[in-house]
Amino acid sequence: MSDIVQKLWGFCHTLRHEGIDYGDYIEQLTYLLFLKMADEKDAAIPKDCSWATLKDLSGTELLDHYNEVLRKLRDAGGLLGDIFTQATSRFQNPVNLRRLIDMIDEEEWSTLGVDVKGAAFEGLLEKAASEGKKGAGQYFTPRPLIQSICAVTKPDPRGKPDFKICDPACGSGGFLVAAWEWLISPQVSKGVLDRAEARRIRTKTYFGQDLVARPRRLALMNLYLHGVEPHIYFGDTIYEADRGERYDVVLTNPPFGTKGANQAPERDDFTIETSNKQLNFVQHVMNILKPGGRAAIVLPDNCLFEDKAGEVFEILMQECALHTILRLPRGTFTPYSQGVKANVIFFQKGRPTEETWIFDGRSNVPGITKKDRPLTREHFAEFEKCYGADPNGASKRKDQGEEGRFRRFKLAEIKERNYKLDITWLKDESLEDGDDLPEPEELAGQAIIELEAAVAGLKEIVELLATEELVER
């Protein structure tokens, strides 16, 4: 993939002279890659809009036909119409469009991997991130982490007619694609589903939402090319009213940072008022789960201990069994979100928390780097074994003690900590080794994250004081 990404990225610089910026180029690339892969997979595309109709044209005829293809797909209705909503061509020079089509046509994309379009897109985002462009992290959660989460939560809709899986911050659809791939894997269903049940699962099971049009489009494309017809809503999950839909499994990685979190959402179904986006996502997920439903949410460290965290987790533990927390290795989100330290919380709705098990996958684990120490499934092998076979965390487990990575904490101990869940016990000797300290940009990134959290907390205090002053008047 690296050679292909390098080629595609190099062409991006050429297009800038035509006034096509990085974001526009990525979008045009997704349209064309989608049509090429749909052709390879014999996916249902109107004949006069197929990849073959683009291959043999040139000049203004090509530009006109490409514009017409996008128009017809915009107006196609159904999922295709959804995918190509507001799709327009940004090409003025037919030579550049012809070159990009030829470049894409050189590869047999479907044979390169399951989610090769996503991988190509991810590679381009990484290039952008390395050149200082921001926002790449909103699109991707590392695949090894997603696959591990799916392996333990087992999002299995077979034999359950109304089973629904949701990611309320779905980005490019990584969790939903991985949930489908887990289901059809040889270890689960051997790729064979009952015909009637397969139809239901493909069309009525996978749901998501995203605030940004481009990742939502990618999610729709990714799942369509996997033969799945998802329901991906466009809008703000936190600030919109509850849609009323309920789900059996929720898997999500809410966006990190404090951007856009200037005020607490006005939601009657949120018990704790806070502007912290991730804590509001926790409240949202609690509400959209069916009784007995289960969830896994990726959260940065500060969400386990910041000012309102204890209040949110106290309510969560009353309504749900917060049975497992996974502390992720340093650098898990490299290169998109430098310095972010994060966790995954796992809970089941409908029974209160009696104890919480924490797996420390960070202490004395070398930090993740893109080249020398990339994140792999092996990083989560011990965690998956400790988690056990029961997706709701009810398997028999063994506390490994103060020297081990997996420990149990009873509710009484958590109460004593005011429901703050930043619990550590292993001495991280790697941080004392000067040769294994985080990179300067990672340390700087972590400092920025902590400062943003502190500023957000101060804003809440100022707003509270202003409110109290008005009441006194």
N, C-alpha and C positions, 0 to 999 in steps of 0.2 A: 504493500500500500504506500510506503514512503516515496517510491519513485513516482507513482501516480499523483500523489498529493503535491509533490514538488512541481510536477508538470502543470497541474491545475493552478497552483499558487502562482507560478511564473506568469501564466496567462492573465491572472488578475491584474498584474502591474500594467500589462499592455492595454487592458480595457479602461484603466483609469484615465488614459488620454482621450477616451471617447466620452468621458463624463459618467462612467459606470463605476460607482464606488464599491467598496468591499461588500457591504450588505446587499446591494443590488446584484452583484455578481453571484454571490452565494445563492440568492433566490433564483436567478435564471438557471444556475447550475442544477438546482434541485428539480426544476421543471423538466429539464432535458434528461437528467439521469433517471427520473421517474419514467419518462416515456421509453427510454432505452431498456430499462429493466422490465417494464410492463411488456415490451415486445419479446424479451427473452423468456419471460414466464408465461406468455400467452394470456396475460390478464386482459379483462374486458375493457377495450378502448375503442371508441368509434373509429371505423376504418379510415376515414378521411383525416383523422387526427393522429394516426399511428407514426411510429418512428420511421417506418419505411417511406412515408410521404415526405419526410424532411431530408432524406439522405441524398436524393438525386437532384435537388434544386440548388440554384445559386443566384446571386445578384438580387435585384429588387423582388424577383419572383419568390425567392426564399424568405425575405423579410415579410412580404405580404402574407405568405402562407403561414409563417410562424405566428404572426398576429392573429390570423383567422383560427388557427389551432387553439390558441389560448382563449379566444373569444368563445368558441364552441364548447370547450371544456368548462369555462366559467358558467355557461348557460346549460350545462348538461343535467343539472339537478342531481339529487342523491349525493352519494359520497364523493364522486368525481367533481361535481359542482362545488362541494364543500372544500375539497382539496385546492381547487383552482380559483377560489373566491378572490376577486380583485386582481387576478393575475394579468399582468401586462408586460409586453416586451420593452426592454430598455435599450435594445440594439438599434443603432443608426447606420452602422457600417456593415453591409452583408458579408464582407470578407471575414470580419471577426466572428460573426455567428457561424459561418461556414467552418472556420478553424475549430471552434469549440465543439461543433457537432462531429467533426472528423476525429478530434481528440477523444471524445466519449465513445465513438464507434469503434475505436481501435481495441477496446477492452471487452471481454465477455464478463460483465459485472456479476452476474448471478453465480458464476463459478468461483469467484474470489472469496466468498464467505457469506454467512447468513445475513449480516447487516452491513454489507459493504458500502452502501450509499451513506449510512450513518458513520461508518469508519472514515470514509473520504471527507465527509463534512466535519467530523471531529478533528481530523488532521488539519484541515484548513483553519478551524477555530484555534487549534494549538499554535499554528503559524501566526495567527492574528494576536493571540495572547502573548507570544514571545516578542512581538513587535510593539507591545504596550497597549494594544486595543483591549478595552474592557468588555465585560458582559458574556464572555464565552462560557463561564461556569453555569449560566442559567440553562444551558442546553443539555448537559451531560452529567450523569452519575457514573462512576467507573463501572464497567461491565462486571468485573470479578465480584465487586460488592453486591451489585444487583442480583447476580446469579446466586450468591450465597444466601441472600435474604429470601429469594424465592425457594431455595432448597429447604430452608427450615420452616417457612410459613406455609408451604404447600398450597398454593392457590388453585385448588382442584374443583372445577364446576361439574364434574361428571355425576350423573344421578341426582342432581339438585336443580330442578327446573327454573328456579328464580335466583340462581347464584350470580352475584355481580362483583366484579373487581374494579377498583377505582384508584386513580392517582390524581388528586386534586391540584397538583402542581407538576403536570406531566412532562413539560419540556418537549423533547423530541420523541417521547413515548418509550423510553428505555425500560421502565418497570413493566409496562403493559406488554411489550414485545417479549421480554424475558419470561413473563408469566405464561404466555402462549407457548414459547419454546420449551419451558419446563414441562408443560402439559403433554406436548407431543414428543418428548424425548424418549429414547429407548427404555430408560429406567422407569418411566411412569406409565405411558400408554403404548409404548412401542410404535408410536406414530399412527396407531389405528384407533379411530373413533367411530362409534355407531353413526350411520349416515344422518338419521334424524336429529340425534343429539349434537352431532358436529355442526349442523346448520344453526341450531339454537346457540351453541357456544360461540360460533364465529360472529353472529349478528347481535346477540343480546347480553353479552357478558362483560365486555371491556369498555370502561368509562374513564374519562379524564377531563381536565380543564387546564387552560393556560391563559395568562394575561397578555402574552405577546403573540402576534399573528404568525411569525416565521416558525418558531418551534412547534406551534400547534399544527401548522401545515406539514411539518416534518413528521409529526406523530401520526397524522392521518395517512401520509404516504407510506411510512414504514409498516404500519399495520395492514394497509391495503395490499402491499406487496407480499405480505405474509399470508394473504388470503383471509384476513380478519376485517370485519366492518365495525369499527369502533364508534363510540359516541363521545366526541371531544368537544366540550363547550368552550366558547371564547368569552373570557371575562375575568373579573377579579374575584377569586374564590373567597377571600376574607371579607371584603367590603360589600359583597352582594348578599341579599337575603337567602336564607336556606331554601334550596330548591325542593326539598322534601323527599328526595331519593335516598334510599338506604342501601348499604353495601355489606357484603360478607367479608371481604378482605380489602384493606386499604394499605397500599404501599407507596411511600412518597418521600421526596427530598425537597422540602420547602426551600425557596431561595434564601441564601445567606445574606447577612448584612442588614442595614437599617434603611436602605433607600426606599422611599415611599411610605415609610412607617411614621408619619408625622403625627398621627392621631389614632386613638383607639377606635375600632369600627363600632358603629351603632348596631349591635346585634343583640336581640332579646335572648337568644339562645346561648350567649357567652356569659358565663357567671363572673369571670374575672376581667376587669377592664384594664387593658394594657395596649401599648402601641408596638410591643415586640411581635414581629410578624410570625416568628416560629412558634411562640407560645400560643398565638391565636390559631395557628394551624393545628396545634395539639387539641385545642378546644373544638375546632371544627371537625377534626377526625373523630373525636369522641362522639359528637352529635350525629354524624352521618353513618356510623357503624350500626348494623343491626344487633339486637341482643344476641350474644354468643359470637359476634363477629370479631375478627382479629386484625391488628394493624402493626406495621413497622414504619417508624418515622426516623429519618436522619436529622440530627440536631447538632449544632455547634456546642462546644463546651459551656459557653456562657449561659445557655438556656437551661442548664442543670442547676445553676446557682444564682442567676441574676435576681433582682429585687422581687419580681412577681412570680418567679419560678416555683417557689415553695407553695404559694397559694394555688397555682394551677395544678401542681402534682398532688396536692392534698385532695382536691376534688377528683382528679383522675383516679387516684388510688381508692377512693370511696366507690366509684362507679365501675372501675375496671381492675383487672388483675395485671399490674405492671410487673410482669414476671421476669423479664430479662433486659439487661443493658449491655451493649457491646461497645467498648472503647476502641475506636479505630486507630490504626497506626498513624504516626505523624506523616504528613505529606500525601495522605490518601487522595486528595483532590488536586494534586500537582498535575499540570501547570495552571489550572484554571483559577484556583482560589488559594494562592500561596499563603501558608501559615495557618490555615483553618484547622483547628483540632475539633474532631467531631465524634459523635456516638450514634448508635442506632438503639431506639427504645422499642420494645415489643410488648404489646398488651392485648388482653381480651376483654371485651365489654360484657357486663352482666354479672360479674362476681367481684367482690372487693379484694384488694391486695392483702395477702398475708405475709409474703416474703418476696424479695427481689434478688435475683442472681445477677452478678456483674462479672463479665469476662473482660479482663484487661489485655487487649491486643496491641497495646502501645508501649508499655514499659519494657525497656531492654530489647526493643525491636528496632532495628536500623530504620531510619526515616526513608520513606518512599521517594525515589527519583525516577524521572522519565526513562533514562537510559540505563543506568547502572543497577538500580534496584526497583524495577517496575512492580506495580501491584499485580498479584496473581491470586488464583483461587486457593493456592497453598497457604496464603496468609490467613485464611479463614477455616482451614481444615480442622484444627483443634477446637475452634469455637463451635463448629457444626456438630462435632462429636459430643461436646459437652452439652449443647442445647438439647439433643435427643430427638427421637422420632416424632414426638407429639407436637403438632404445629402450634398448640396453645400453651406450650411450655410446661406441660404436666408430666413429662417423663421423669423417671427417677434420676436424681442428680446427686453428685458427691461434691461436698465443699472441700476444696484443695488446700485450705488453710492459708496462713500468712505468706507462705513461700510459693503458693500456686497462683494461677491466673484466674481461677473460677471460684467465686465466693458467694455465700448466701448472707443476706441481711434481712433480719426480721422487721416487721412493720414498726415495732416499738423503737428499734434503733434508728429507723428513718425519721420517725416522729421527733426524736430527740435532736435531730439535725434540722428541724423545721422543714422537713420534706425537701431539703436540698440534696441533690443526688450526685454531686461531684465527689464521690467516695473513692479514695485511692489507698493502697496499702503496700504495694511493691515499691522498693527504692529503685528509681530509674538510674542505673549506673551509667547508661550510655550518655546521659547529659553531663556526666563528670569527665567524659573523655573528650578532650579538645578536638580530636580528629573526627568525632562523630556529632559535633554540634550542628544544629540546623543551619542552612545557608542564610546569609544576611537578609536576602529578600524574604525568606520565610519568617525570620524573626520580625522583620519590619511589618510584614503582612499581619502577623499575629498581634503586634502592638496596635496597628490600625483598627483591627477588629475589636480589641478590648477598649480602645478609646471611643469607638463608635457606640459600643454598648454603654459605656459610662455616660457619654453625652445624652443618649436616649433616656437613660435613667434620670439624669438631671432635668431634662425637659419635662418628664412626668412629674417630678417634684415641684417644678416651677408652676406647671398647670394646676396641680393640686392646691398649691398655696394661693394661686390667683382665684381659684374657685371658692376656697374657704374665706378669702377676703371679701368676695362679693356677697357670700352668705351673711357674714358679719355686718355688712353695710345694710 
